Amino acid sequence: MRHLLALGIKFVIVTFVLVLVLTLIFDVAFVPTLLISLALTALSYALGDIMIFLNASSPENQSTRNGIATLIDFVMAFLAIWLLGWLLTGQNIEMVTPALMAAVILSVSEWFFHLYVDRFVVPEYNNVSAVRR
């Protein structure tokens, strides 16, 4: 259940940023933006937040894990937004700037999302107690 909530939070963040950047600033249609959001959320949660973030360093070394995962999330977000944007809109070079802008904003949010994952989604990984409701 904790993973589903985290996935939902991540989807809202990614969708908000991509709608803001791709749709409102760069006039990409809403449906391609939503499809990119879905794909990027699934990809970055599975790879960036679970596999890489949790295994990049020892549990005690949260800032190193966070830094490595955030850097990889930036690269992954840029490539996914650019390539999926290109495939869905037919615009190649035109997607580089929006992909870069969105990847930077998403990377900032990822730093904080990793803190959330560490504390509330996988607290047993680093012996942090989850807050009970």
N, CA, C and O atoms as a printed pandas DataFrame, in Angstrom:
     atom_number atom_name residue_name chain_id  residue_number  x_coord  y_coord  z_coord
0              1         N          MET        A               1    0.817   -1.199    0.000
1              2        CA          MET        A               1    0.000    0.000    0.000
2              3         C          MET        A               1    0.862    1.265    0.000
3              4         O          MET        A               1    0.513    2.264   -0.629
4              5         N          ARG        A               2    1.998    1.211    0.717
5              6        CA          ARG        A               2    2.878    2.377    0.759
6              7         C          ARG        A               2    3.449    2.691   -0.625
7              8         O          ARG        A               2    3.631    3.855   -0.981
8              9         N          HIS        A               3    3.727    1.641   -1.398
9             10        CA          HIS        A               3    4.257    1.863   -2.746
10            11         C          HIS        A               3    3.203    2.489   -3.659
11            12         O          HIS        A               3    3.527    3.346   -4.482
12            13         N          LEU        A               4    1.957    2.070   -3.520
13            14        CA          LEU        A               4    0.894    2.652   -4.349
14            15         C          LEU        A               4    0.703    4.134   -4.044
15            16         O          LEU        A               4    0.522    4.940   -4.956
16            17         N          LEU        A               5    0.743    4.486   -2.779
17            18        CA          LEU        A               5    0.626    5.892   -2.401
18            19         C          LEU        A               5    1.806    6.693   -2.947
19            20         O          LEU        A               5    1.626    7.787   -3.482
20            21         N          ALA        A               6    3.010    6.146   -2.811
21            22        CA          ALA        A               6    4.201    6.825   -3.331
22            23         C          ALA        A               6    4.122    6.975   -4.851
23            24         O          ALA        A               6    4.484    8.019   -5.394
24            25         N          LEU        A               7    3.655    5.945   -5.527
25            26        CA          LEU        A               7    3.497    6.000   -6.982
26            27         C          LEU        A               7    2.483    7.065   -7.375
27            28         O          LEU        A               7    2.691    7.796   -8.344
28            29         N          GLY        A               8    1.394    7.155   -6.633
29            30        CA          GLY        A               8    0.386    8.185   -6.893
30            31         C          GLY        A               8    0.933    9.586   -6.684
31            32         O          GLY        A               8    0.680   10.482   -7.489
32            33         N          ILE        A               9    1.681    9.777   -5.609
33            34        CA          ILE        A               9    2.300   11.083   -5.343
34            35         C          ILE        A               9    3.261   11.442   -6.462
35            36         O          ILE        A               9    3.270   12.573   -6.948
36            37         N          LYS        A              10    4.071   10.472   -6.868
37            38        CA          LYS        A              10    5.041   10.717   -7.936
38            39         C          LYS        A              10    4.328   11.064   -9.246
39            40         O          LYS        A              10    4.759   11.963   -9.968
40            41         N          PHE        A              11    3.244   10.357   -9.551
41            42        CA          PHE        A              11    2.498   10.635  -10.775
42            43         C          PHE        A              11    1.943   12.059  -10.766
43            44         O          PHE        A              11    2.003   12.753  -11.781
44            45         N          VAL        A              12    1.412   12.489   -9.646
45            46        CA          VAL        A              12    0.881   13.855   -9.539
46            47         C          VAL        A              12    1.998   14.879   -9.755
47            48         O          VAL        A              12    1.806   15.861  -10.472
48            49         N          ILE        A              13    3.153   14.658   -9.145
49            50        CA          ILE        A              13    4.283   15.586   -9.303
50            51         C          ILE        A              13    4.734   15.636  -10.757
51            52         O          ILE        A              13    4.870   16.715  -11.334
52            53         N          VAL        A              14    4.966   14.459  -11.349
53            54        CA          VAL        A              14    5.448   14.393  -12.736
54            55         C          VAL        A              14    4.430   15.019  -13.684
55            56         O          VAL        A              14    4.801   15.792  -14.567
56            57         N          THR        A              15    3.161   14.695  -13.510
57            58        CA          THR        A              15    2.122   15.243  -14.384
58            59         C          THR        A              15    2.031   16.756  -14.245
59            60         O          THR        A              15    1.923   17.463  -15.247
60            61         N          PHE        A              16    2.073   17.256  -13.022
61            62        CA          PHE        A              16    2.028   18.703  -12.797
62            63         C          PHE        A              16    3.184   19.403  -13.518
63            64         O          PHE        A              16    2.972   20.391  -14.221
64            65         N          VAL        A              17    4.389   18.897  -13.346
65            66        CA          VAL        A              17    5.563   19.521  -13.973
66            67         C          VAL        A              17    5.470   19.435  -15.490
67            68         O          VAL        A              17    5.738   20.419  -16.179
68            69         N          LEU        A              18    5.096   18.279  -16.021
69            70        CA          LEU        A              18    5.040   18.130  -17.478
70            71         C          LEU        A              18    3.911   18.938  -18.103
71            72         O          LEU        A              18    4.079   19.484  -19.194
72            73         N          VAL        A              19    2.771   19.023  -17.439
73            74        CA          VAL        A              19    1.696   19.876  -17.969
74            75         C          VAL        A              19    2.156   21.329  -17.965
75            76         O          VAL        A              19    1.939   22.055  -18.935
76            77         N          LEU        A              20    2.783   21.748  -16.889
77            78        CA          LEU        A              20    3.288   23.117  -16.804
78            79         C          LEU        A              20    4.293   23.407  -17.916
79            80         O          LEU        A              20    4.164   24.400  -18.631
80            81         N          VAL        A              21    5.286   22.545  -18.060
81            82        CA          VAL        A              21    6.361   22.804  -19.024
82            83         C          VAL        A              21    5.933   22.466  -20.450
83            84         O          VAL        A              21    5.997   23.319  -21.336
84            85         N          LEU        A              22    5.502   21.235  -20.675
85            86        CA          LEU        A              22    5.218   20.809  -22.053
86            87         C          LEU        A              22    3.947   21.442  -22.614
87            88         O          LEU        A              22    3.956   21.984  -23.719
88            89         N          THR        A              23    2.863   21.373  -21.857
89            90        CA          THR        A              23    1.578   21.819  -22.385
90            91         C          THR        A              23    1.396   23.327  -22.300
91            92         O          THR        A              23    1.028   23.962  -23.289
92            93         N          LEU        A              24    1.647   23.901  -21.142
93            94        CA          LEU        A              24    1.381   25.333  -20.979
94            95         C          LEU        A              24    2.468   26.224  -21.574
95            96         O          LEU        A              24    2.156   27.274  -22.137
96            97         N          ILE        A              25    3.720   25.836  -21.465
97            98        CA          ILE        A              25    4.802   26.690  -21.985
98            99         C          ILE        A              25    5.136   26.363  -23.438
99           100         O          ILE        A              25    5.334   27.270  -24.246
100          101         N          PHE        A              26    5.200   25.066  -23.781
101          102        CA          PHE        A              26    5.651   24.686  -25.123
102          103         C          PHE        A              26    4.544   24.147  -26.025
103          104         O          PHE        A              26    4.843   23.619  -27.097
104          105         N          ASP        A              27    3.295   24.260  -25.633
105          106        CA          ASP        A              27    2.132   23.917  -26.462
106          107         C          ASP        A              27    2.093   22.477  -26.969
107          108         O          ASP        A              27    1.615   22.227  -28.075
108          109         N          VAL        A              28    2.587   21.536  -26.181
109          110        CA          VAL        A              28    2.427   20.122  -26.517
110          111         C          VAL        A              28    1.013   19.734  -26.076
111          112         O          VAL        A              28    0.562   20.145  -25.007
112          113         N          ALA        A              29    0.322   18.955  -26.884
113          114        CA          ALA        A              29   -1.050   18.547  -26.554
114          115         C          ALA        A              29   -1.088   17.785  -25.223
115          116         O          ALA        A              29   -0.090   17.201  -24.802
116          117         N          PHE        A              30   -2.244   17.802  -24.577
117          118        CA          PHE        A              30   -2.373   17.202  -23.249
118          119         C          PHE        A              30   -2.195   15.682  -23.265
119          120         O          PHE        A              30   -1.560   15.136  -22.363
120          121         N          VAL        A              31   -2.740   14.989  -24.265
121          122        CA          VAL        A              31   -2.673   13.521  -24.293
122          123         C          VAL        A              31   -1.229   13.019  -24.374
123          124         O          VAL        A              31   -0.865   12.136  -23.597
124          125         N          PRO        A              32   -0.388   13.540  -25.278
125          126        CA          PRO        A              32    1.011   13.107  -25.250
126          127         C          PRO        A              32    1.700   13.421  -23.916
127          128         O          PRO        A              32    2.517   12.634  -23.437
128          129         N          THR        A              33    1.369   14.563  -23.326
129          130        CA          THR        A              33    1.947   14.918  -22.029
130          131         C          THR        A              33    1.544   13.902  -20.968
131          132         O          THR        A              33    2.372   13.492  -20.154
132          133         N          LEU        A              34    0.288   13.498  -20.973
133          134        CA          LEU        A              34   -0.196   12.514  -20.005
134          135         C          LEU        A              34    0.459   11.151  -20.226
135          136         O          LEU        A              34    0.814   10.471  -19.263
136          137         N          LEU        A              35    0.618   10.751  -21.474
137          138        CA          LEU        A              35    1.275    9.474  -21.777
138          139         C          LEU        A              35    2.736    9.486  -21.333
139          140         O          LEU        A              35    3.228    8.499  -20.786
140          141         N          ILE        A              36    3.423   10.590  -21.567
141          142        CA          ILE        A              36    4.811   10.719  -21.112
142          143         C          ILE        A              36    4.856   10.657  -19.589
143          144         O          ILE        A              36    5.752   10.033  -19.021
144          145         N          SER        A              37    3.904   11.295  -18.929
145          146        CA          SER        A              37    3.842   11.273  -17.459
146          147         C          SER        A              37    3.678    9.855  -16.926
147          148         O          SER        A              37    4.363    9.459  -15.983
148          149         N          LEU        A              38    2.779    9.098  -17.526
149          150        CA          LEU        A              38    2.564    7.712  -17.095
150          151         C          LEU        A              38    3.822    6.872  -17.260
151          152         O          LEU        A              38    4.232    6.164  -16.341
152          153         N          ALA        A              39    4.432    6.956  -18.440
153          154        CA          ALA        A              39    5.634    6.166  -18.712
154          155         C          ALA        A              39    6.790    6.581  -17.804
155          156         O          ALA        A              39    7.481    5.729  -17.245
156          157         N          LEU        A              40    6.996    7.881  -17.661
157          158        CA          LEU        A              40    8.100    8.372  -16.840
158          159         C          LEU        A              40    7.897    8.022  -15.368
159          160         O          LEU        A              40    8.858    7.677  -14.680
160          161         N          THR        A              41    6.678    8.106  -14.885
161          162        CA          THR        A              41    6.402    7.754  -13.488
162          163         C          THR        A              41    6.749    6.294  -13.222
163          164         O          THR        A              41    7.442    5.986  -12.252
164          165         N          ALA        A              42    6.274    5.405  -14.070
165          166        CA          ALA        A              42    6.537    3.973  -13.883
166          167         C          ALA        A              42    8.028    3.663  -13.984
167          168         O          ALA        A              42    8.579    2.948  -13.147
168          169         N          LEU        A              43    8.670    4.202  -15.005
169          170        CA          LEU        A              43   10.094    3.950  -15.223
170          171         C          LEU        A              43   10.943    4.503  -14.089
171          172         O          LEU        A              43   11.799    3.799  -13.551
172          173         N          SER        A              44   10.715    5.743  -13.726
173          174        CA          SER        A              44   11.583    6.362  -12.726
174          175         C          SER        A              44   11.311    5.842  -11.315
175          176         O          SER        A              44   12.214    5.841  -10.479
176          177         N          TYR        A              45   10.085    5.400  -11.035
177          178        CA          TYR        A              45    9.834    4.832   -9.708
178          179         C          TYR        A              45   10.533    3.478   -9.581
179          180         O          TYR        A              45   11.212    3.211   -8.590
180          181         N          ALA        A              46   10.361    2.634  -10.588
181          182        CA          ALA        A              46   10.961    1.296  -10.529
182          183         C          ALA        A              46   12.488    1.354  -10.551
183          184         O          ALA        A              46   13.149    0.714   -9.733
184          185         N          LEU        A              47   13.040    2.116  -11.483
185          186        CA          LEU        A              47   14.498    2.166  -11.607
186          187         C          LEU        A              47   15.145    3.154  -10.645
187          188         O          LEU        A              47   16.035    2.790   -9.875
188          189         N          GLY        A              48   14.698    4.395  -10.692
189          190        CA          GLY        A              48   15.357    5.436   -9.915
190          191         C          GLY        A              48   15.083    5.380   -8.434
191          192         O          GLY        A              48   16.005    5.517   -7.630
192          193         N          ASP        A              49   13.825    5.180   -8.052
193          194        CA          ASP        A              49   13.455    5.283   -6.639
194          195         C          ASP        A              49   13.615    3.978   -5.872
195          196         O          ASP        A              49   13.902    4.001   -4.675
196          197         N          ILE        A              50   13.438    2.866   -6.524
197          198        CA          ILE        A              50   13.543    1.594   -5.813
198          199         C          ILE        A              50   14.899    0.933   -6.066
199          200         O          ILE        A              50   15.636    0.672   -5.115
200          201         N          MET        A              51   15.237    0.662   -7.305
201          202        CA          MET        A              51   16.478   -0.066   -7.581
202          203         C          MET        A              51   17.727    0.771   -7.297
203          204         O          MET        A              51   18.600    0.339   -6.545
204          205         N          ILE        A              52   17.818    1.943   -7.882
205          206        CA          ILE        A              52   19.049    2.732   -7.763
206          207         C          ILE        A              52   19.150    3.418   -6.406
207          208         O          ILE        A              52   20.175    3.299   -5.735
208          209         N          PHE        A              53   18.111    4.130   -5.990
209          210        CA          PHE        A              53   18.171    4.874   -4.729
210          211         C          PHE        A              53   18.485    3.961   -3.546
211          212         O          PHE        A              53   19.305    4.311   -2.697
212          213         N          LEU        A              54   17.854    2.819   -3.484
213          214        CA          LEU        A              54   18.061    1.936   -2.337
214          215         C          LEU        A              54   19.373    1.167   -2.395
215          216         O          LEU        A              54   19.828    0.659   -1.371
216          217         N          ASN        A              55   19.992    1.068   -3.567
217          218        CA          ASN        A              55   21.200    0.261   -3.702
218          219         C          ASN        A              55   22.450    1.046   -4.077
219          220         O          ASN        A              55   23.509    0.446   -4.262
220          221         N          ALA        A              56   22.360    2.355   -4.194
221          222        CA          ALA        A              56   23.502    3.154   -4.635
222          223         C          ALA        A              56   24.601    3.239   -3.587
223          224         O          ALA        A              56   25.761    3.471   -3.928
224          225         N          SER        A              57   24.259    3.059   -2.335
225          226        CA          SER        A              57   25.235    3.122   -1.247
226          227         C          SER        A              57   24.614    2.457   -0.022
227          228         O          SER        A              57   23.511    1.915   -0.095
228          229         N          SER        A              58   25.317    2.501    1.088
229          230        CA          SER        A              58   24.806    1.885    2.315
230          231         C          SER        A              58   23.616    2.674    2.859
231          232         O          SER        A              58   23.486    3.865    2.577
232          233         N          PRO        A              59   22.751    2.026    3.632
233          234        CA          PRO        A              59   21.572    2.715    4.172
234          235         C          PRO        A              59   21.908    3.966    4.979
235          236         O          PRO        A              59   21.156    4.940    4.949
236          237         N          GLU        A              60   23.026    3.951    5.697
237          238        CA          GLU        A              60   23.407    5.107    6.507
238          239         C          GLU        A              60   23.810    6.307    5.657
239          240         O          GLU        A              60   23.774    7.446    6.122
240          241         N          ASN        A              61   24.187    6.050    4.434
241          242        CA          ASN        A              61   24.714    7.094    3.557
242          243         C          ASN        A              61   23.606    7.643    2.653
243          244         O          ASN        A              61   23.705    7.573    1.428
244          245         N          GLN        A              62   22.565    8.182    3.259
245          246        CA          GLN        A              62   21.380    8.627    2.534
246          247         C          GLN        A              62   21.689    9.730    1.539
247          248         O          GLN        A              62   21.145    9.724    0.434
248          249         N          SER        A              63   22.544   10.673    1.895
249          250        CA          SER        A              63   22.809   11.787    0.977
250          251         C          SER        A              63   23.549   11.321   -0.274
251          252         O          SER        A              63   23.317   11.859   -1.357
252          253         N          THR        A              64   24.432   10.335   -0.149
253          254        CA          THR        A              64   25.112    9.789   -1.330
254          255         C          THR        A              64   24.114    9.055   -2.218
255          256         O          THR        A              64   24.101    9.238   -3.435
256          257         N          ARG        A              65   23.277    8.220   -1.598
257          258        CA          ARG        A              65   22.249    7.514   -2.371
258          259         C          ARG        A              65   21.332    8.503   -3.068
259          260         O          ARG        A              65   20.976    8.317   -4.231
260          261         N          ASN        A              66   20.953    9.553   -2.355
261          262        CA          ASN        A              66   20.047   10.552   -2.915
262          263         C          ASN        A              66   20.701   11.284   -4.078
263          264         O          ASN        A              66   20.061   11.505   -5.107
264          265         N          GLY        A              67   21.957   11.659   -3.930
265          266        CA          GLY        A              67   22.664   12.362   -5.000
266          267         C          GLY        A              67   22.799   11.525   -6.262
267          268         O          GLY        A              67   22.544   12.003   -7.368
268          269         N          ILE        A              68   23.203   10.275   -6.088
269          270        CA          ILE        A              68   23.358    9.376   -7.238
270          271         C          ILE        A              68   22.010    9.149   -7.922
271          272         O          ILE        A              68   21.905    9.245   -9.145
272          273         N          ALA        A              69   20.988    8.849   -7.133
273          274        CA          ALA        A              69   19.660    8.584   -7.703
274          275         C          ALA        A              69   19.082    9.821   -8.384
275          276         O          ALA        A              69   18.439    9.709   -9.428
276          277         N          THR        A              70   19.305   10.999   -7.803
277          278        CA          THR        A              70   18.786   12.229   -8.403
278          279         C          THR        A              70   19.473   12.516   -9.733
279          280         O          THR        A              70   18.820   12.931  -10.691
280          281         N          LEU        A              71   20.777   12.299   -9.799
281          282        CA          LEU        A              71   21.507   12.492  -11.057
282          283         C          LEU        A              71   21.008   11.522  -12.127
283          284         O          LEU        A              71   20.790   11.916  -13.273
284          285         N          ILE        A              72   20.832   10.280  -11.760
285          286        CA          ILE        A              72   20.326    9.291  -12.717
286          287         C          ILE        A              72   18.882    9.607  -13.105
287          288         O          ILE        A              72   18.501    9.437  -14.263
288          289         N          ASP        A              73   18.078   10.067  -12.146
289          290        CA          ASP        A              73   16.704   10.484  -12.458
290          291         C          ASP        A              73   16.690   11.638  -13.455
291          292         O          ASP        A              73   15.828   11.683  -14.333
292          293         N          PHE        A              74   17.634   12.570  -13.331
293          294        CA          PHE        A              74   17.718   13.685  -14.277
294          295         C          PHE        A              74   17.959   13.160  -15.693
295          296         O          PHE        A              74   17.250   13.530  -16.630
296          297         N          VAL        A              75   18.958   12.301  -15.838
297          298        CA          VAL        A              75   19.290   11.749  -17.161
298          299         C          VAL        A              75   18.113   10.949  -17.709
299          300         O          VAL        A              75   17.751   11.081  -18.878
300          301         N          MET        A              76   17.519   10.119  -16.854
301          302        CA          MET        A              76   16.386    9.298  -17.279
302          303         C          MET        A              76   15.197   10.166  -17.691
303          304         O          MET        A              76   14.557    9.900  -18.709
304          305         N          ALA        A              77   14.901   11.199  -16.906
305          306        CA          ALA        A              77   13.772   12.086  -17.231
306          307         C          ALA        A              77   14.022   12.816  -18.542
307          308         O          ALA        A              77   13.136   12.887  -19.394
308          309         N          PHE        A              78   15.228   13.359  -18.709
309          310        CA          PHE        A              78   15.537   14.077  -19.947
310          311         C          PHE        A              78   15.368   13.164  -21.158
311          312         O          PHE        A              78   14.691   13.522  -22.122
312          313         N          LEU        A              79   15.984   11.982  -21.107
313          314        CA          LEU        A              79   15.913   11.070  -22.252
314          315         C          LEU        A              79   14.486   10.588  -22.510
315          316         O          LEU        A              79   14.055   10.524  -23.661
316          317         N          ALA        A              80   13.756   10.249  -21.454
317          318        CA          ALA        A              80   12.381    9.760  -21.631
318          319         C          ALA        A              80   11.478   10.844  -22.205
319          320         O          ALA        A              80   10.700   10.582  -23.123
320          321         N          ILE        A              81   11.575   12.055  -21.672
321          322        CA          ILE        A              81   10.721   13.146  -22.163
322          323         C          ILE        A              81   11.083   13.493  -23.596
323          324         O          ILE        A              81   10.199   13.694  -24.429
324          325         N          TRP        A              82   12.361   13.564  -23.888
325          326        CA          TRP        A              82   12.792   13.908  -25.240
326          327         C          TRP        A              82   12.379   12.819  -26.236
327          328         O          TRP        A              82   11.773   13.117  -27.266
328          329         N          LEU        A              83   12.705   11.563  -25.931
329          330        CA          LEU        A              83   12.409   10.489  -26.882
330          331         C          LEU        A              83   10.905   10.232  -27.025
331          332         O          LEU        A              83   10.406   10.092  -28.142
332          333         N          LEU        A              84   10.190   10.169  -25.915
333          334        CA          LEU        A              84    8.740    9.962  -26.009
334          335         C          LEU        A              84    8.051   11.170  -26.632
335          336         O          LEU        A              84    7.099   11.021  -27.398
336          337         N          GLY        A              85    8.530   12.360  -26.307
337          338        CA          GLY        A              85    7.986   13.567  -26.931
338          339         C          GLY        A              85    8.203   13.560  -28.432
339          340         O          GLY        A              85    7.321   13.946  -29.199
340          341         N          TRP        A              86    9.372   13.124  -28.842
341          342        CA          TRP        A              86    9.693   13.028  -30.264
342          343         C          TRP        A              86    8.772   12.006  -30.937
343          344         O          TRP        A              86    8.214   12.277  -32.000
344          345         N          LEU        A              87    8.617   10.839  -30.320
345          346        CA          LEU        A              87    7.767    9.803  -30.910
346          347         C          LEU        A              87    6.296   10.208  -30.959
347          348         O          LEU        A              87    5.600    9.898  -31.926
348          349         N          LEU        A              88    5.824   10.892  -29.932
349          350        CA          LEU        A              88    4.401   11.237  -29.851
350          351         C          LEU        A              88    4.031   12.518  -30.590
351          352         O          LEU        A              88    2.877   12.694  -30.981
352          353         N          THR        A              89    5.000   13.415  -30.784
353          354        CA          THR        A              89    4.688   14.689  -31.442
354          355         C          THR        A              89    5.353   14.838  -32.803
355          356         O          THR        A              89    4.949   15.684  -33.601
356          357         N          GLY        A              90    6.365   14.026  -33.073
357          358        CA          GLY        A              90    7.097   14.155  -34.326
358          359         C          GLY        A              90    8.122   15.279  -34.308
359          360         O          GLY        A              90    8.754   15.557  -35.327
360          361         N          GLN        A              91    8.292   15.923  -33.167
361          362        CA          GLN        A              91    9.266   17.013  -33.040
362          363         C          GLN        A              91   10.515   16.473  -32.356
363          364         O          GLN        A              91   10.450   15.975  -31.232
364          365         N          ASN        A              92   11.642   16.572  -33.034
365          366        CA          ASN        A              92   12.882   16.041  -32.488
366          367         C          ASN        A              92   13.648   17.121  -31.732
367          368         O          ASN        A              92   13.667   17.134  -30.501
368          369         N          ILE        A              93   14.269   18.011  -32.465
369          370        CA          ILE        A              93   15.085   19.071  -31.866
370          371         C          ILE        A              93   14.231   19.986  -30.994
371          372         O          ILE        A              93   14.702   20.497  -29.978
372          373         N          GLU        A              94   12.980   20.193  -31.388
373          374        CA          GLU        A              94   12.092   21.080  -30.639
374          375         C          GLU        A              94   11.794   20.557  -29.234
375          376         O          GLU        A              94   11.381   21.333  -28.372
376          377         N          MET        A              95   11.991   19.268  -28.985
377          378        CA          MET        A              95   11.700   18.676  -27.676
378          379         C          MET        A              95   12.882   18.741  -26.712
379          380         O          MET        A              95   12.725   18.433  -25.531
380          381         N          VAL        A              96   14.058   19.135  -27.191
381          382        CA          VAL        A              96   15.240   19.154  -26.320
382          383         C          VAL        A              96   15.089   20.174  -25.193
383          384         O          VAL        A              96   15.312   19.839  -24.030
384          385         N          THR        A              97   14.720   21.398  -25.513
385          386        CA          THR        A              97   14.596   22.442  -24.489
386          387         C          THR        A              97   13.511   22.116  -23.464
387          388         O          THR        A              97   13.778   22.206  -22.266
388          389         N          PRO        A              98   12.292   21.739  -23.885
389          390        CA          PRO        A              98   11.298   21.384  -22.870
390          391         C          PRO        A              98   11.708   20.171  -22.034
391          392         O          PRO        A              98   11.432   20.120  -20.835
392          393         N          ALA        A              99   12.364   19.200  -22.661
393          394        CA          ALA        A              99   12.808   18.019  -21.913
394          395         C          ALA        A              99   13.856   18.404  -20.878
395          396         O          ALA        A              99   13.828   17.911  -19.750
396          397         N          LEU        A             100   14.770   19.274  -21.253
397          398        CA          LEU        A             100   15.808   19.730  -20.324
398          399         C          LEU        A             100   15.197   20.526  -19.173
399          400         O          LEU        A             100   15.549   20.316  -18.012
400          401         N          MET        A             101   14.292   21.430  -19.493
401          402        CA          MET        A             101   13.647   22.248  -18.466
402          403         C          MET        A             101   12.851   21.371  -17.487
403          404         O          MET        A             101   12.951   21.539  -16.271
404          405         N          ALA        A             102   12.073   20.449  -18.021
405          406        CA          ALA        A             102   11.273   19.571  -17.164
406          407         C          ALA        A             102   12.164   18.657  -16.327
407          408         O          ALA        A             102   11.870   18.407  -15.158
408          409         N          ALA        A             103   13.246   18.159  -16.914
409          410        CA          ALA        A             103   14.153   17.269  -16.176
410          411         C          ALA        A             103   14.813   17.989  -15.006
411          412         O          ALA        A             103   14.998   17.396  -13.944
412          413         N          VAL        A             104   15.167   19.247  -15.184
413          414        CA          VAL        A             104   15.764   20.023  -14.086
414          415         C          VAL        A             104   14.755   20.185  -12.952
415          416         O          VAL        A             104   15.083   19.956  -11.788
416          417         N          ILE        A             105   13.535   20.578  -13.289
417          418        CA          ILE        A             105   12.502   20.771  -12.255
418          419         C          ILE        A             105   12.185   19.447  -11.562
419          420         O          ILE        A             105   12.050   19.399  -10.339
420          421         N          LEU        A             106   12.066   18.380  -12.341
421          422        CA          LEU        A             106   11.770   17.076  -11.753
422          423         C          LEU        A             106   12.902   16.592  -10.854
423          424         O          LEU        A             106   12.649   15.945   -9.839
424          425         N          SER        A             107   14.138   16.895  -11.211
425          426        CA          SER        A             107   15.275   16.481  -10.387
426          427         C          SER        A             107   15.238   17.133   -9.016
427          428         O          SER        A             107   15.563   16.497   -8.013
428          429         N          VAL        A             108   14.846   18.389   -8.968
429          430        CA          VAL        A             108   14.709   19.067   -7.675
430          431         C          VAL        A             108   13.634   18.369   -6.842
431          432         O          VAL        A             108   13.826   18.122   -5.652
432          433         N          SER        A             109   12.512   18.056   -7.469
433          434        CA          SER        A             109   11.440   17.376   -6.727
434          435         C          SER        A             109   11.851   15.962   -6.326
435          436         O          SER        A             109   11.422   15.465   -5.285
436          437         N          GLU        A             110   12.675   15.313   -7.140
437          438        CA          GLU        A             110   13.133   13.957   -6.833
438          439         C          GLU        A             110   13.962   13.916   -5.550
439          440         O          GLU        A             110   13.868   12.960   -4.780
440          441         N          TRP        A             111   14.767   14.943   -5.319
441          442        CA          TRP        A             111   15.580   14.987   -4.101
442          443         C          TRP        A             111   14.668   14.840   -2.879
443          444         O          TRP        A             111   14.956   14.065   -1.967
444          445         N          PHE        A             112   13.570   15.589   -2.874
445          446        CA          PHE        A             112   12.641   15.551   -1.751
446          447         C          PHE        A             112   11.801   14.276   -1.752
447          448         O          PHE        A             112   11.457   13.755   -0.691
448          449         N          PHE        A             113   11.473   13.779   -2.933
449          450        CA          PHE        A             113   10.706   12.537   -3.020
450          451         C          PHE        A             113   11.513   11.369   -2.464
451          452         O          PHE        A             113   10.954   10.484   -1.817
452          453         N          HIS        A             114   12.818   11.357   -2.707
453          454        CA          HIS        A             114   13.664   10.295   -2.158
454          455         C          HIS        A             114   13.661   10.329   -0.626
455          456         O          HIS        A             114   13.685    9.280    0.017
456          457         N          LEU        A             115   13.633   11.513   -0.049
457          458        CA          LEU        A             115   13.546   11.627    1.412
458          459         C          LEU        A             115   12.242   11.006    1.910
459          460         O          LEU        A             115   12.219   10.310    2.925
460          461         N          TYR        A             116   11.160   11.269    1.180
461          462        CA          TYR        A             116    9.861   10.676    1.519
462          463         C          TYR        A             116    9.920    9.152    1.413
463          464         O          TYR        A             116    9.466    8.449    2.316
464          465         N          VAL        A             117   10.479    8.640    0.313
465          466        CA          VAL        A             117   10.584    7.191    0.114
466          467         C          VAL        A             117   11.379    6.566    1.252
467          468         O          VAL        A             117   10.979    5.541    1.805
468          469         N          ASP        A             118   12.493    7.176    1.598
469          470        CA          ASP        A             118   13.349    6.655    2.660
470          471         C          ASP        A             118   12.613    6.578    3.993
471          472         O          ASP        A             118   12.744    5.598    4.727
472          473         N          ARG        A             119   11.857    7.590    4.294
473          474        CA          ARG        A             119   11.225    7.669    5.615
474          475         C          ARG        A             119    9.899    6.916    5.710
475          476         O          ARG        A             119    9.620    6.285    6.730
476          477         N          PHE        A             120    9.082    6.975    4.661
477          478        CA          PHE        A             120    7.722    6.450    4.769
478          479         C          PHE        A             120    7.437    5.203    3.935
479          480         O          PHE        A             120    6.530    4.441    4.272
480          481         N          VAL        A             121    8.181    4.976    2.864
481          482        CA          VAL        A             121    7.882    3.832    1.996
482          483         C          VAL        A             121    8.721    2.621    2.383
483          484         O          VAL        A             121    8.203    1.507    2.460
484          485         N          VAL        A             122   10.000    2.828    2.625
485          486        CA          VAL        A             122   10.894    1.721    2.987
486          487         C          VAL        A             122   11.664    2.034    4.271
487          488         O          VAL        A             122   12.894    1.985    4.273
488          489         N          PRO        A             123   10.964    2.355    5.361
489          490        CA          PRO        A             123   11.674    2.721    6.592
490          491         C          PRO        A             123   12.509    1.575    7.158
491          492         O          PRO        A             123   13.514    1.805    7.831
492          493         N          GLU        A             124   12.088    0.339    6.881
493          494        CA          GLU        A             124   12.842   -0.809    7.386
494          495         C          GLU        A             124   14.220   -0.917    6.735
495          496         O          GLU        A             124   15.121   -1.550    7.286
496          497         N          TYR        A             125   14.381   -0.303    5.569
497          498        CA          TYR        A             125   15.666   -0.355    4.870
498          499         C          TYR        A             125   16.758    0.323    5.685
499          500         O          TYR        A             125   17.894   -0.151    5.715
500          501         N          ASN        A             126   16.430    1.409    6.334
501          502        CA          ASN        A             126   17.442    2.134    7.103
502          503         C          ASN        A             126   17.058    2.278    8.573
503          504         O          ASN        A             126   17.524    3.188    9.259
504          505         N          ASN        A             127   16.203    1.371    9.050
505          506        CA          ASN        A             127   15.798    1.326   10.460
506          507         C          ASN        A             127   15.138    2.604   10.944
507          508         O          ASN        A             127   15.294    2.986   12.103
508          509         N          VAL        A             128   14.404    3.262   10.066
509          510        CA          VAL        A             128   13.628    4.434   10.453
510          511         C          VAL        A             128   12.190    3.974   10.621
511          512         O          VAL        A             128   11.656    3.282    9.754
512          513         N          SER        A             129   11.574    4.340   11.698
513          514        CA          SER        A             129   10.191    3.929   11.936
514          515         C          SER        A             129    9.241    4.755   11.089
515          516         O          SER        A             129    9.345    5.980   11.027
516          517         N          ALA        A             130    8.327    4.075   10.445
517          518        CA          ALA        A             130    7.304    4.780    9.668
518          519         C          ALA        A             130    6.313    5.423   10.629
519          520         O          ALA        A             130    6.023    4.881   11.695
520          521         N          VAL        A             131    5.813    6.554   10.248
521          522        CA          VAL        A             131    4.817    7.234   11.065
522          523         C          VAL        A             131    3.512    6.466   10.953
523          524         O          VAL        A             131    3.035    6.200    9.849
524          525         N          ARG        A             132    2.941    6.113   12.081
525          526        CA          ARG        A             132    1.677    5.363   12.084
526          527         C          ARG        A             132    0.510    6.321   11.988
527          528         O          ARG        A             132    0.553    7.427   12.528
528          529         N          ARG        A             133   -0.515    5.898   11.309
529          530        CA          ARG        A             133   -1.709    6.733   11.156
530          531         C          ARG        A             133   -2.726    6.362   12.199
531          532         O          ARG        A             133   -3.808    6.949   12.244
